[in-house]
Amino acid sequence: MISFHKCLYAMAVPLAMILVSCGGSDSVSRHVRDRKAYTLGQEHAEIIVSLRDNESSLQDALLDVRARITNIHDRISAQAAADYERGFVEYITEHDDSLARVLF
């Protein structure tokens, strides 16, 4: 049976790759411009933190975040996707440093 940490790591690597690729675009400012996207990222990060002890739900939620980043990028803008990502990452980093170390 696969351990929780191995599963979480397997989910975190693709998510981290997307987060890095979205943040690396030259067209994206380092400053938050889309407060609504940033706040939405924080709200979804809060859900992730609350699910940290439920492996199945955590995996589903991480996949949902990954899909949201892609959808926001494709349907709204690279800036909105970067701001969503920034809100997500900053919330988890500030509220659950051990989970942040696993994910990022």
ROLUMVO-959918 format. One record per atom (N, C-alpha, C, O): residue number from 1; atom name; y, x, z. Coordinates in nm, 2 decimals. Layout:
REM ROLUMVO-959918
{nr->NUM; atom->CA; yy->Y; xx->X; zz->Z}
...
REM end
This chain:
REM ROLUMVO-959918
{nr->1; atom->N; yy->-0.12; xx->0.08; zz->0.00}
{nr->1; atom->CA; yy->0.00; xx->0.00; zz->0.00}
{nr->1; atom->C; yy->0.12; xx->0.09; zz->0.00}
{nr->1; atom->O; yy->0.13; xx->0.19; zz->0.07}
{nr->2; atom->N; yy->0.22; xx->0.05; zz->-0.08}
{nr->2; atom->CA; yy->0.35; xx->0.13; zz->-0.09}
{nr->2; atom->C; yy->0.43; xx->0.10; zz->0.03}
{nr->2; atom->O; yy->0.45; xx->-0.02; zz->0.07}
{nr->3; atom->N; yy->0.49; xx->0.20; zz->0.09}
{nr->3; atom->CA; yy->0.57; xx->0.19; zz->0.21}
{nr->3; atom->C; yy->0.71; xx->0.13; zz->0.17}
{nr->3; atom->O; yy->0.75; xx->0.13; zz->0.05}
{nr->4; atom->N; yy->0.77; xx->0.07; zz->0.27}
{nr->4; atom->CA; yy->0.90; xx->0.01; zz->0.25}
{nr->4; atom->C; yy->1.00; xx->0.10; zz->0.19}
{nr->4; atom->O; yy->1.08; xx->0.07; zz->0.10}
{nr->5; atom->N; yy->1.01; xx->0.23; zz->0.24}
{nr->5; atom->CA; yy->1.11; xx->0.32; zz->0.20}
{nr->5; atom->C; yy->1.08; xx->0.37; zz->0.06}
{nr->5; atom->O; yy->1.18; xx->0.39; zz->-0.02}
{nr->6; atom->N; yy->0.95; xx->0.38; zz->0.01}
{nr->6; atom->CA; yy->0.93; xx->0.41; zz->-0.12}
{nr->6; atom->C; yy->0.97; xx->0.30; zz->-0.22}
{nr->6; atom->O; yy->1.02; xx->0.33; zz->-0.32}
{nr->7; atom->N; yy->0.94; xx->0.18; zz->-0.18}
{nr->7; atom->CA; yy->0.99; xx->0.06; zz->-0.26}
{nr->7; atom->C; yy->1.14; xx->0.06; zz->-0.27}
{nr->7; atom->O; yy->1.20; xx->0.04; zz->-0.38}
{nr->8; atom->N; yy->1.20; xx->0.08; zz->-0.16}
{nr->8; atom->CA; yy->1.35; xx->0.07; zz->-0.15}
{nr->8; atom->C; yy->1.41; xx->0.19; zz->-0.24}
{nr->8; atom->O; yy->1.50; xx->0.17; zz->-0.31}
{nr->9; atom->N; yy->1.35; xx->0.30; zz->-0.23}
{nr->9; atom->CA; yy->1.39; xx->0.42; zz->-0.31}
{nr->9; atom->C; yy->1.37; xx->0.39; zz->-0.46}
{nr->9; atom->O; yy->1.46; xx->0.42; zz->-0.54}
{nr->10; atom->N; yy->1.26; xx->0.33; zz->-0.49}
{nr->10; atom->CA; yy->1.23; xx->0.29; zz->-0.63}
{nr->10; atom->C; yy->1.34; xx->0.20; zz->-0.68}
{nr->10; atom->O; yy->1.37; xx->0.20; zz->-0.80}
{nr->11; atom->N; yy->1.39; xx->0.11; zz->-0.60}
{nr->11; atom->CA; yy->1.49; xx->0.01; zz->-0.64}
{nr->11; atom->C; yy->1.63; xx->0.08; zz->-0.64}
{nr->11; atom->O; yy->1.71; xx->0.04; zz->-0.72}
{nr->12; atom->N; yy->1.65; xx->0.17; zz->-0.55}
{nr->12; atom->CA; yy->1.78; xx->0.23; zz->-0.54}
{nr->12; atom->C; yy->1.82; xx->0.32; zz->-0.65}
{nr->12; atom->O; yy->1.93; xx->0.33; zz->-0.69}
{nr->13; atom->N; yy->1.72; xx->0.40; zz->-0.70}
{nr->13; atom->CA; yy->1.75; xx->0.49; zz->-0.81}
{nr->13; atom->C; yy->1.81; xx->0.43; zz->-0.93}
{nr->13; atom->O; yy->1.91; xx->0.47; zz->-0.98}
{nr->14; atom->N; yy->1.75; xx->0.32; zz->-0.99}
{nr->14; atom->CA; yy->1.81; xx->0.25; zz->-1.10}
{nr->14; atom->C; yy->1.94; xx->0.19; zz->-1.07}
{nr->14; atom->O; yy->2.04; xx->0.20; zz->-1.15}
{nr->15; atom->N; yy->1.96; xx->0.14; zz->-0.95}
{nr->15; atom->CA; yy->2.09; xx->0.08; zz->-0.91}
{nr->15; atom->C; yy->2.19; xx->0.19; zz->-0.90}
{nr->15; atom->O; yy->2.31; xx->0.17; zz->-0.95}
{nr->16; atom->N; yy->2.16; xx->0.30; zz->-0.84}
{nr->16; atom->CA; yy->2.25; xx->0.41; zz->-0.83}
{nr->16; atom->C; yy->2.29; xx->0.47; zz->-0.97}
{nr->16; atom->O; yy->2.41; xx->0.50; zz->-0.99}
{nr->17; atom->N; yy->2.20; xx->0.47; zz->-1.06}
{nr->17; atom->CA; yy->2.23; xx->0.51; zz->-1.20}
{nr->17; atom->C; yy->2.33; xx->0.42; zz->-1.26}
{nr->17; atom->O; yy->2.42; xx->0.47; zz->-1.33}
{nr->18; atom->N; yy->2.31; xx->0.29; zz->-1.25}
{nr->18; atom->CA; yy->2.41; xx->0.20; zz->-1.30}
{nr->18; atom->C; yy->2.54; xx->0.21; zz->-1.24}
{nr->18; atom->O; yy->2.65; xx->0.21; zz->-1.30}
{nr->19; atom->N; yy->2.54; xx->0.23; zz->-1.10}
{nr->19; atom->CA; yy->2.67; xx->0.24; zz->-1.03}
{nr->19; atom->C; yy->2.75; xx->0.36; zz->-1.08}
{nr->19; atom->O; yy->2.87; xx->0.36; zz->-1.10}
{nr->20; atom->N; yy->2.68; xx->0.47; zz->-1.10}
{nr->20; atom->CA; yy->2.74; xx->0.60; zz->-1.15}
{nr->20; atom->C; yy->2.79; xx->0.58; zz->-1.29}
{nr->20; atom->O; yy->2.90; xx->0.62; zz->-1.33}
{nr->21; atom->N; yy->2.71; xx->0.52; zz->-1.38}
{nr->21; atom->CA; yy->2.75; xx->0.50; zz->-1.52}
{nr->21; atom->C; yy->2.86; xx->0.41; zz->-1.53}
{nr->21; atom->O; yy->2.95; xx->0.43; zz->-1.62}
{nr->22; atom->N; yy->2.87; xx->0.31; zz->-1.45}
{nr->22; atom->CA; yy->2.99; xx->0.22; zz->-1.46}
{nr->22; atom->C; yy->3.11; xx->0.29; zz->-1.41}
{nr->22; atom->O; yy->3.22; xx->0.27; zz->-1.46}
{nr->23; atom->N; yy->3.10; xx->0.37; zz->-1.30}
{nr->23; atom->CA; yy->3.22; xx->0.43; zz->-1.24}
{nr->23; atom->C; yy->3.26; xx->0.55; zz->-1.32}
{nr->23; atom->O; yy->3.38; xx->0.60; zz->-1.30}
{nr->24; atom->N; yy->3.19; xx->0.60; zz->-1.42}
{nr->24; atom->CA; yy->3.22; xx->0.72; zz->-1.49}
{nr->24; atom->C; yy->3.30; xx->0.70; zz->-1.61}
{nr->24; atom->O; yy->3.34; xx->0.80; zz->-1.68}
{nr->25; atom->N; yy->3.33; xx->0.58; zz->-1.65}
{nr->25; atom->CA; yy->3.40; xx->0.55; zz->-1.77}
{nr->25; atom->C; yy->3.55; xx->0.59; zz->-1.76}
{nr->25; atom->O; yy->3.61; xx->0.57; zz->-1.66}
{nr->26; atom->N; yy->3.60; xx->0.65; zz->-1.87}
{nr->26; atom->CA; yy->3.74; xx->0.69; zz->-1.87}
{nr->26; atom->C; yy->3.84; xx->0.57; zz->-1.87}
{nr->26; atom->O; yy->3.95; xx->0.59; zz->-1.82}
{nr->27; atom->N; yy->3.79; xx->0.45; zz->-1.91}
{nr->27; atom->CA; yy->3.88; xx->0.34; zz->-1.92}
{nr->27; atom->C; yy->3.89; xx->0.27; zz->-1.78}
{nr->27; atom->O; yy->3.97; xx->0.18; zz->-1.77}
{nr->28; atom->N; yy->3.82; xx->0.32; zz->-1.68}
{nr->28; atom->CA; yy->3.83; xx->0.26; zz->-1.55}
{nr->28; atom->C; yy->3.91; xx->0.34; zz->-1.45}
{nr->28; atom->O; yy->3.89; xx->0.46; zz->-1.43}
{nr->29; atom->N; yy->4.01; xx->0.27; zz->-1.40}
{nr->29; atom->CA; yy->4.10; xx->0.33; zz->-1.30}
{nr->29; atom->C; yy->4.03; xx->0.36; zz->-1.17}
{nr->29; atom->O; yy->3.93; xx->0.30; zz->-1.14}
{nr->30; atom->N; yy->4.07; xx->0.46; zz->-1.10}
{nr->30; atom->CA; yy->4.02; xx->0.49; zz->-0.96}
{nr->30; atom->C; yy->4.07; xx->0.39; zz->-0.86}
{nr->30; atom->O; yy->4.02; xx->0.39; zz->-0.75}
{nr->31; atom->N; yy->4.17; xx->0.31; zz->-0.90}
{nr->31; atom->CA; yy->4.22; xx->0.22; zz->-0.80}
{nr->31; atom->C; yy->4.17; xx->0.08; zz->-0.83}
{nr->31; atom->O; yy->4.15; xx->0.04; zz->-0.95}
{nr->32; atom->N; yy->4.15; xx->0.00; zz->-0.73}
{nr->32; atom->CA; yy->4.10; xx->-0.14; zz->-0.74}
{nr->32; atom->C; yy->4.21; xx->-0.22; zz->-0.81}
{nr->32; atom->O; yy->4.32; xx->-0.23; zz->-0.76}
{nr->33; atom->N; yy->4.18; xx->-0.28; zz->-0.92}
{nr->33; atom->CA; yy->4.27; xx->-0.37; zz->-0.99}
{nr->33; atom->C; yy->4.23; xx->-0.51; zz->-0.98}
{nr->33; atom->O; yy->4.32; xx->-0.60; zz->-0.98}
{nr->34; atom->N; yy->4.10; xx->-0.53; zz->-0.98}
{nr->34; atom->CA; yy->4.05; xx->-0.67; zz->-0.97}
{nr->34; atom->C; yy->4.00; xx->-0.70; zz->-0.83}
{nr->34; atom->O; yy->3.88; xx->-0.68; zz->-0.80}
{nr->35; atom->N; yy->4.09; xx->-0.75; zz->-0.75}
{nr->35; atom->CA; yy->4.06; xx->-0.78; zz->-0.61}
{nr->35; atom->C; yy->3.95; xx->-0.88; zz->-0.59}
{nr->35; atom->O; yy->3.87; xx->-0.87; zz->-0.50}
{nr->36; atom->N; yy->3.94; xx->-0.98; zz->-0.68}
{nr->36; atom->CA; yy->3.84; xx->-1.08; zz->-0.68}
{nr->36; atom->C; yy->3.70; xx->-1.02; zz->-0.70}
{nr->36; atom->O; yy->3.61; xx->-1.05; zz->-0.62}
{nr->37; atom->N; yy->3.69; xx->-0.93; zz->-0.79}
{nr->37; atom->CA; yy->3.56; xx->-0.86; zz->-0.82}
{nr->37; atom->C; yy->3.52; xx->-0.77; zz->-0.70}
{nr->37; atom->O; yy->3.41; xx->-0.76; zz->-0.66}
{nr->38; atom->N; yy->3.62; xx->-0.70; zz->-0.65}
{nr->38; atom->CA; yy->3.60; xx->-0.61; zz->-0.53}
{nr->38; atom->C; yy->3.55; xx->-0.69; zz->-0.41}
{nr->38; atom->O; yy->3.45; xx->-0.65; zz->-0.34}
{nr->39; atom->N; yy->3.61; xx->-0.80; zz->-0.38}
{nr->39; atom->CA; yy->3.58; xx->-0.89; zz->-0.27}
{nr->39; atom->C; yy->3.44; xx->-0.95; zz->-0.29}
{nr->39; atom->O; yy->3.36; xx->-0.96; zz->-0.20}
{nr->40; atom->N; yy->3.41; xx->-0.98; zz->-0.42}
{nr->40; atom->CA; yy->3.27; xx->-1.03; zz->-0.45}
{nr->40; atom->C; yy->3.17; xx->-0.93; zz->-0.42}
{nr->40; atom->O; yy->3.06; xx->-0.95; zz->-0.37}
{nr->41; atom->N; yy->3.20; xx->-0.80; zz->-0.46}
{nr->41; atom->CA; yy->3.11; xx->-0.69; zz->-0.43}
{nr->41; atom->C; yy->3.08; xx->-0.67; zz->-0.28}
{nr->41; atom->O; yy->2.97; xx->-0.65; zz->-0.24}
{nr->42; atom->N; yy->3.19; xx->-0.69; zz->-0.20}
{nr->42; atom->CA; yy->3.18; xx->-0.68; zz->-0.06}
{nr->42; atom->C; yy->3.09; xx->-0.79; zz->0.00}
{nr->42; atom->O; yy->3.01; xx->-0.77; zz->0.09}
{nr->43; atom->N; yy->3.11; xx->-0.91; zz->-0.05}
{nr->43; atom->CA; yy->3.03; xx->-1.03; zz->-0.01}
{nr->43; atom->C; yy->2.88; xx->-1.01; zz->-0.04}
{nr->43; atom->O; yy->2.80; xx->-1.04; zz->0.05}
{nr->44; atom->N; yy->2.85; xx->-0.95; zz->-0.15}
{nr->44; atom->CA; yy->2.71; xx->-0.93; zz->-0.19}
{nr->44; atom->C; yy->2.65; xx->-0.82; zz->-0.11}
{nr->44; atom->O; yy->2.54; xx->-0.82; zz->-0.08}
{nr->45; atom->N; yy->2.73; xx->-0.72; zz->-0.08}
{nr->45; atom->CA; yy->2.69; xx->-0.61; zz->0.01}
{nr->45; atom->C; yy->2.66; xx->-0.66; zz->0.15}
{nr->45; atom->O; yy->2.56; xx->-0.61; zz->0.21}
{nr->46; atom->N; yy->2.74; xx->-0.75; zz->0.20}
{nr->46; atom->CA; yy->2.71; xx->-0.81; zz->0.33}
{nr->46; atom->C; yy->2.57; xx->-0.88; zz->0.33}
{nr->46; atom->O; yy->2.50; xx->-0.87; zz->0.43}
{nr->47; atom->N; yy->2.54; xx->-0.94; zz->0.22}
{nr->47; atom->CA; yy->2.41; xx->-1.01; zz->0.21}
{nr->47; atom->C; yy->2.30; xx->-0.90; zz->0.21}
{nr->47; atom->O; yy->2.20; xx->-0.91; zz->0.28}
{nr->48; atom->N; yy->2.32; xx->-0.79; zz->0.14}
{nr->48; atom->CA; yy->2.22; xx->-0.68; zz->0.13}
{nr->48; atom->C; yy->2.20; xx->-0.62; zz->0.27}
{nr->48; atom->O; yy->2.08; xx->-0.60; zz->0.31}
{nr->49; atom->N; yy->2.31; xx->-0.60; zz->0.35}
{nr->49; atom->CA; yy->2.29; xx->-0.55; zz->0.48}
{nr->49; atom->C; yy->2.22; xx->-0.64; zz->0.57}
{nr->49; atom->O; yy->2.13; xx->-0.60; zz->0.65}
{nr->50; atom->N; yy->2.24; xx->-0.77; zz->0.56}
{nr->50; atom->CA; yy->2.17; xx->-0.87; zz->0.64}
{nr->50; atom->C; yy->2.02; xx->-0.88; zz->0.60}
{nr->50; atom->O; yy->1.94; xx->-0.93; zz->0.69}
{nr->51; atom->N; yy->1.98; xx->-0.83; zz->0.48}
{nr->51; atom->CA; yy->1.84; xx->-0.84; zz->0.44}
{nr->51; atom->C; yy->1.76; xx->-0.71; zz->0.46}
{nr->51; atom->O; yy->1.65; xx->-0.70; zz->0.42}
{nr->52; atom->N; yy->1.82; xx->-0.61; zz->0.52}
{nr->52; atom->CA; yy->1.76; xx->-0.48; zz->0.53}
{nr->52; atom->C; yy->1.63; xx->-0.48; zz->0.59}
{nr->52; atom->O; yy->1.55; xx->-0.39; zz->0.56}
{nr->53; atom->N; yy->1.59; xx->-0.58; zz->0.67}
{nr->53; atom->CA; yy->1.46; xx->-0.58; zz->0.74}
{nr->53; atom->C; yy->1.36; xx->-0.67; zz->0.66}
{nr->53; atom->O; yy->1.25; xx->-0.68; zz->0.71}
{nr->54; atom->N; yy->1.40; xx->-0.73; zz->0.55}
{nr->54; atom->CA; yy->1.31; xx->-0.81; zz->0.47}
{nr->54; atom->C; yy->1.30; xx->-0.75; zz->0.33}
{nr->54; atom->O; yy->1.38; xx->-0.77; zz->0.24}
{nr->55; atom->N; yy->1.19; xx->-0.67; zz->0.32}
{nr->55; atom->CA; yy->1.18; xx->-0.59; zz->0.19}
{nr->55; atom->C; yy->1.18; xx->-0.67; zz->0.07}
{nr->55; atom->O; yy->1.25; xx->-0.64; zz->-0.03}
{nr->56; atom->N; yy->1.11; xx->-0.78; zz->0.06}
{nr->56; atom->CA; yy->1.10; xx->-0.86; zz->-0.06}
{nr->56; atom->C; yy->1.24; xx->-0.92; zz->-0.10}
{nr->56; atom->O; yy->1.28; xx->-0.91; zz->-0.21}
{nr->57; atom->N; yy->1.31; xx->-0.98; zz->0.00}
{nr->57; atom->CA; yy->1.44; xx->-1.03; zz->-0.02}
{nr->57; atom->C; yy->1.54; xx->-0.93; zz->-0.06}
{nr->57; atom->O; yy->1.63; xx->-0.95; zz->-0.14}
{nr->58; atom->N; yy->1.53; xx->-0.81; zz->0.00}
{nr->58; atom->CA; yy->1.62; xx->-0.70; zz->-0.03}
{nr->58; atom->C; yy->1.60; xx->-0.65; zz->-0.17}
{nr->58; atom->O; yy->1.70; xx->-0.63; zz->-0.24}
{nr->59; atom->N; yy->1.48; xx->-0.64; zz->-0.22}
{nr->59; atom->CA; yy->1.45; xx->-0.60; zz->-0.35}
{nr->59; atom->C; yy->1.51; xx->-0.70; zz->-0.45}
{nr->59; atom->O; yy->1.57; xx->-0.66; zz->-0.55}
{nr->60; atom->N; yy->1.49; xx->-0.83; zz->-0.42}
{nr->60; atom->CA; yy->1.55; xx->-0.93; zz->-0.51}
{nr->60; atom->C; yy->1.70; xx->-0.93; zz->-0.51}
{nr->60; atom->O; yy->1.76; xx->-0.94; zz->-0.62}
{nr->61; atom->N; yy->1.76; xx->-0.91; zz->-0.40}
{nr->61; atom->CA; yy->1.90; xx->-0.90; zz->-0.39}
{nr->61; atom->C; yy->1.96; xx->-0.78; zz->-0.46}
{nr->61; atom->O; yy->2.06; xx->-0.79; zz->-0.53}
{nr->62; atom->N; yy->1.89; xx->-0.66; zz->-0.46}
{nr->62; atom->CA; yy->1.93; xx->-0.54; zz->-0.53}
{nr->62; atom->C; yy->1.92; xx->-0.56; zz->-0.68}
{nr->62; atom->O; yy->2.01; xx->-0.52; zz->-0.75}
{nr->63; atom->N; yy->1.82; xx->-0.63; zz->-0.72}
{nr->63; atom->CA; yy->1.81; xx->-0.66; zz->-0.87}
{nr->63; atom->C; yy->1.92; xx->-0.75; zz->-0.91}
{nr->63; atom->O; yy->1.98; xx->-0.74; zz->-1.02}
{nr->64; atom->N; yy->1.96; xx->-0.85; zz->-0.82}
{nr->64; atom->CA; yy->2.07; xx->-0.94; zz->-0.85}
{nr->64; atom->C; yy->2.20; xx->-0.87; zz->-0.87}
{nr->64; atom->O; yy->2.28; xx->-0.89; zz->-0.96}
{nr->65; atom->N; yy->2.22; xx->-0.77; zz->-0.78}
{nr->65; atom->CA; yy->2.35; xx->-0.69; zz->-0.78}
{nr->65; atom->C; yy->2.35; xx->-0.61; zz->-0.91}
{nr->65; atom->O; yy->2.45; xx->-0.60; zz->-0.98}
{nr->66; atom->N; yy->2.24; xx->-0.55; zz->-0.95}
{nr->66; atom->CA; yy->2.23; xx->-0.47; zz->-1.07}
{nr->66; atom->C; yy->2.26; xx->-0.56; zz->-1.19}
{nr->66; atom->O; yy->2.34; xx->-0.52; zz->-1.28}
{nr->67; atom->N; yy->2.21; xx->-0.68; zz->-1.19}
{nr->67; atom->CA; yy->2.23; xx->-0.77; zz->-1.30}
{nr->67; atom->C; yy->2.38; xx->-0.82; zz->-1.31}
{nr->67; atom->O; yy->2.44; xx->-0.83; zz->-1.41}
{nr->68; atom->N; yy->2.44; xx->-0.84; zz->-1.19}
{nr->68; atom->CA; yy->2.58; xx->-0.88; zz->-1.18}
{nr->68; atom->C; yy->2.67; xx->-0.77; zz->-1.23}
{nr->68; atom->O; yy->2.77; xx->-0.80; zz->-1.30}
{nr->69; atom->N; yy->2.64; xx->-0.65; zz->-1.20}
{nr->69; atom->CA; yy->2.73; xx->-0.54; zz->-1.25}
{nr->69; atom->C; yy->2.72; xx->-0.54; zz->-1.40}
{nr->69; atom->O; yy->2.83; xx->-0.52; zz->-1.47}
{nr->70; atom->N; yy->2.61; xx->-0.55; zz->-1.46}
{nr->70; atom->CA; yy->2.59; xx->-0.55; zz->-1.61}
{nr->70; atom->C; yy->2.67; xx->-0.67; zz->-1.67}
{nr->70; atom->O; yy->2.74; xx->-0.66; zz->-1.76}
{nr->71; atom->N; yy->2.65; xx->-0.79; zz->-1.61}
{nr->71; atom->CA; yy->2.71; xx->-0.91; zz->-1.66}
{nr->71; atom->C; yy->2.86; xx->-0.90; zz->-1.65}
{nr->71; atom->O; yy->2.93; xx->-0.94; zz->-1.74}
{nr->72; atom->N; yy->2.91; xx->-0.85; zz->-1.53}
{nr->72; atom->CA; yy->3.06; xx->-0.84; zz->-1.52}
{nr->72; atom->C; yy->3.11; xx->-0.74; zz->-1.62}
{nr->72; atom->O; yy->3.22; xx->-0.77; zz->-1.68}
{nr->73; atom->N; yy->3.04; xx->-0.63; zz->-1.64}
{nr->73; atom->CA; yy->3.09; xx->-0.53; zz->-1.74}
{nr->73; atom->C; yy->3.09; xx->-0.59; zz->-1.88}
{nr->73; atom->O; yy->3.19; xx->-0.58; zz->-1.95}
{nr->74; atom->N; yy->2.98; xx->-0.67; zz->-1.92}
{nr->74; atom->CA; yy->2.97; xx->-0.72; zz->-2.05}
{nr->74; atom->C; yy->3.06; xx->-0.84; zz->-2.08}
{nr->74; atom->O; yy->3.11; xx->-0.86; zz->-2.19}
{nr->75; atom->N; yy->3.08; xx->-0.92; zz->-1.98}
{nr->75; atom->CA; yy->3.15; xx->-1.05; zz->-2.00}
{nr->75; atom->C; yy->3.30; xx->-1.05; zz->-1.95}
{nr->75; atom->O; yy->3.38; xx->-1.13; zz->-2.00}
{nr->76; atom->N; yy->3.33; xx->-0.96; zz->-1.86}
{nr->76; atom->CA; yy->3.47; xx->-0.96; zz->-1.81}
{nr->76; atom->C; yy->3.54; xx->-0.82; zz->-1.85}
{nr->76; atom->O; yy->3.62; xx->-0.82; zz->-1.95}
{nr->77; atom->N; yy->3.50; xx->-0.72; zz->-1.79}
{nr->77; atom->CA; yy->3.56; xx->-0.59; zz->-1.82}
{nr->77; atom->C; yy->3.49; xx->-0.47; zz->-1.74}
{nr->77; atom->O; yy->3.43; xx->-0.50; zz->-1.64}
{nr->78; atom->N; yy->3.51; xx->-0.35; zz->-1.79}
{nr->78; atom->CA; yy->3.46; xx->-0.24; zz->-1.72}
{nr->78; atom->C; yy->3.53; xx->-0.22; zz->-1.59}
{nr->78; atom->O; yy->3.47; xx->-0.18; zz->-1.49}
{nr->79; atom->N; yy->3.66; xx->-0.25; zz->-1.59}
{nr->79; atom->CA; yy->3.73; xx->-0.24; zz->-1.47}
{nr->79; atom->C; yy->3.68; xx->-0.34; zz->-1.36}
{nr->79; atom->O; yy->3.67; xx->-0.30; zz->-1.24}
{nr->80; atom->N; yy->3.66; xx->-0.46; zz->-1.40}
{nr->80; atom->CA; yy->3.60; xx->-0.56; zz->-1.30}
{nr->80; atom->C; yy->3.47; xx->-0.51; zz->-1.25}
{nr->80; atom->O; yy->3.44; xx->-0.53; zz->-1.13}
{nr->81; atom->N; yy->3.38; xx->-0.46; zz->-1.33}
{nr->81; atom->CA; yy->3.25; xx->-0.41; zz->-1.29}
{nr->81; atom->C; yy->3.27; xx->-0.29; zz->-1.20}
{nr->81; atom->O; yy->3.19; xx->-0.29; zz->-1.09}
{nr->82; atom->N; yy->3.36; xx->-0.20; zz->-1.23}
{nr->82; atom->CA; yy->3.38; xx->-0.09; zz->-1.14}
{nr->82; atom->C; yy->3.44; xx->-0.13; zz->-1.00}
{nr->82; atom->O; yy->3.40; xx->-0.08; zz->-0.90}
{nr->83; atom->N; yy->3.52; xx->-0.23; zz->-1.00}
{nr->83; atom->CA; yy->3.58; xx->-0.28; zz->-0.88}
{nr->83; atom->C; yy->3.47; xx->-0.36; zz->-0.79}
{nr->83; atom->O; yy->3.47; xx->-0.35; zz->-0.67}
{nr->84; atom->N; yy->3.39; xx->-0.43; zz->-0.86}
{nr->84; atom->CA; yy->3.27; xx->-0.50; zz->-0.79}
{nr->84; atom->C; yy->3.19; xx->-0.39; zz->-0.73}
{nr->84; atom->O; yy->3.15; xx->-0.40; zz->-0.61}
{nr->85; atom->N; yy->3.15; xx->-0.29; zz->-0.81}
{nr->85; atom->CA; yy->3.07; xx->-0.18; zz->-0.76}
{nr->85; atom->C; yy->3.14; xx->-0.11; zz->-0.64}
{nr->85; atom->O; yy->3.07; xx->-0.08; zz->-0.54}
{nr->86; atom->N; yy->3.26; xx->-0.08; zz->-0.65}
{nr->86; atom->CA; yy->3.34; xx->-0.02; zz->-0.54}
{nr->86; atom->C; yy->3.33; xx->-0.10; zz->-0.41}
{nr->86; atom->O; yy->3.31; xx->-0.04; zz->-0.31}
{nr->87; atom->N; yy->3.36; xx->-0.23; zz->-0.42}
{nr->87; atom->CA; yy->3.35; xx->-0.31; zz->-0.31}
{nr->87; atom->C; yy->3.21; xx->-0.31; zz->-0.24}
{nr->87; atom->O; yy->3.20; xx->-0.31; zz->-0.12}
{nr->88; atom->N; yy->3.11; xx->-0.32; zz->-0.33}
{nr->88; atom->CA; yy->2.97; xx->-0.32; zz->-0.28}
{nr->88; atom->C; yy->2.94; xx->-0.19; zz->-0.21}
{nr->88; atom->O; yy->2.88; xx->-0.19; zz->-0.10}
{nr->89; atom->N; yy->2.97; xx->-0.08; zz->-0.27}
{nr->89; atom->CA; yy->2.93; xx->0.05; zz->-0.22}
{nr->89; atom->C; yy->3.01; xx->0.08; zz->-0.09}
{nr->89; atom->O; yy->2.96; xx->0.12; zz->0.01}
{nr->90; atom->N; yy->3.14; xx->0.05; zz->-0.09}
{nr->90; atom->CA; yy->3.22; xx->0.08; zz->0.03}
{nr->90; atom->C; yy->3.18; xx->-0.01; zz->0.15}
{nr->90; atom->O; yy->3.18; xx->0.04; zz->0.26}
{nr->91; atom->N; yy->3.14; xx->-0.13; zz->0.12}
{nr->91; atom->CA; yy->3.10; xx->-0.22; zz->0.23}
{nr->91; atom->C; yy->2.97; xx->-0.16; zz->0.30}
{nr->91; atom->O; yy->2.96; xx->-0.15; zz->0.42}
{nr->92; atom->N; yy->2.87; xx->-0.13; zz->0.22}
{nr->92; atom->CA; yy->2.75; xx->-0.08; zz->0.27}
{nr->92; atom->C; yy->2.77; xx->0.05; zz->0.34}
{nr->92; atom->O; yy->2.71; xx->0.08; zz->0.45}
{nr->93; atom->N; yy->2.85; xx->0.14; zz->0.28}
{nr->93; atom->CA; yy->2.88; xx->0.27; zz->0.34}
{nr->93; atom->C; yy->2.94; xx->0.25; zz->0.48}
{nr->93; atom->O; yy->2.91; xx->0.33; zz->0.57}
{nr->94; atom->N; yy->3.03; xx->0.16; zz->0.49}
{nr->94; atom->CA; yy->3.11; xx->0.14; zz->0.62}
{nr->94; atom->C; yy->3.02; xx->0.07; zz->0.72}
{nr->94; atom->O; yy->3.05; xx->0.09; zz->0.84}
{nr->95; atom->N; yy->2.93; xx->-0.02; zz->0.68}
{nr->95; atom->CA; yy->2.86; xx->-0.11; zz->0.77}
{nr->95; atom->C; yy->2.72; xx->-0.07; zz->0.80}
{nr->95; atom->O; yy->2.66; xx->-0.12; zz->0.90}
{nr->96; atom->N; yy->2.66; xx->0.01; zz->0.72}
{nr->96; atom->CA; yy->2.52; xx->0.05; zz->0.74}
{nr->96; atom->C; yy->2.49; xx->0.18; zz->0.68}
{nr->96; atom->O; yy->2.44; xx->0.19; zz->0.57}
{nr->97; atom->N; yy->2.53; xx->0.29; zz->0.75}
{nr->97; atom->CA; yy->2.52; xx->0.42; zz->0.69}
{nr->97; atom->C; yy->2.38; xx->0.46; zz->0.66}
{nr->97; atom->O; yy->2.36; xx->0.54; zz->0.56}
{nr->98; atom->N; yy->2.28; xx->0.42; zz->0.73}
{nr->98; atom->CA; yy->2.14; xx->0.46; zz->0.70}
{nr->98; atom->C; yy->2.09; xx->0.39; zz->0.57}
{nr->98; atom->O; yy->2.02; xx->0.45; zz->0.49}
{nr->99; atom->N; yy->2.13; xx->0.27; zz->0.55}
{nr->99; atom->CA; yy->2.10; xx->0.20; zz->0.43}
{nr->99; atom->C; yy->2.17; xx->0.26; zz->0.31}
{nr->99; atom->O; yy->2.12; xx->0.28; zz->0.20}
{nr->100; atom->N; yy->2.30; xx->0.30; zz->0.33}
{nr->100; atom->CA; yy->2.38; xx->0.36; zz->0.23}
{nr->100; atom->C; yy->2.31; xx->0.50; zz->0.19}
{nr->100; atom->O; yy->2.31; xx->0.53; zz->0.07}
{nr->101; atom->N; yy->2.26; xx->0.57; zz->0.28}
{nr->101; atom->CA; yy->2.19; xx->0.70; zz->0.25}
{nr->101; atom->C; yy->2.07; xx->0.67; zz->0.16}
{nr->101; atom->O; yy->2.04; xx->0.75; zz->0.07}
{nr->102; atom->N; yy->2.00; xx->0.57; zz->0.18}
{nr->102; atom->CA; yy->1.88; xx->0.53; zz->0.10}
{nr->102; atom->C; yy->1.92; xx->0.49; zz->-0.04}
{nr->102; atom->O; yy->1.86; xx->0.53; zz->-0.14}
{nr->103; atom->N; yy->2.02; xx->0.40; zz->-0.04}
{nr->103; atom->CA; yy->2.07; xx->0.34; zz->-0.17}
{nr->103; atom->C; yy->2.15; xx->0.44; zz->-0.26}
{nr->103; atom->O; yy->2.13; xx->0.44; zz->-0.38}
{nr->104; atom->N; yy->2.23; xx->0.52; zz->-0.20}
{nr->104; atom->CA; yy->2.33; xx->0.60; zz->-0.27}
{nr->104; atom->C; yy->2.30; xx->0.75; zz->-0.25}
{nr->104; atom->O; yy->2.37; xx->0.83; zz->-0.31}
REM end
